Amino acid sequence: MSHEEAVKNAIDDCVKNNILKNFLEKNAEKVIEMMVSEMYIEDALSGRYKEGRKDIKKEIARKALAEGASIEFVSKITSLDIEIIRSISTS
C-alpha cells in the first residue's frame, strides 16, 4: 500500500468513527498532502542516514586494512560484505 493510500484509509476510518470528522471532511486533501510529504521526507532522511553509516564503515575498513588487518577481521568489525572489503583493499 502506498503512503497516500494509507493516509486516505486512516482518514476514512477516522471519519467513519467520528474522530475529527468535521475537520477531516473539510480538510482531507490538505491533510493527505501534508502527511504524504512528511512520509517522503522521513524516507529520504532514513536512506541518507543508512548511506552515511555505510560510508563510515567503508572508511573504517580502509583504515583497518591500511594498518594490516585481515579482510575477515574487517568484515567482522564493520559488518560489511567480504566482497565490498576486497574491492576497498584493491582500490
ABEGO torsion letter per residue (X at the ends): XBAAAAAAAAAAAAAAAGBGAAAAAAAAAAAAAAAAAAAAAAAAAAAAAAAAAAAAAAAAAAAAAAAGBBAAAAAAAAGBBAAAAAAAAAX
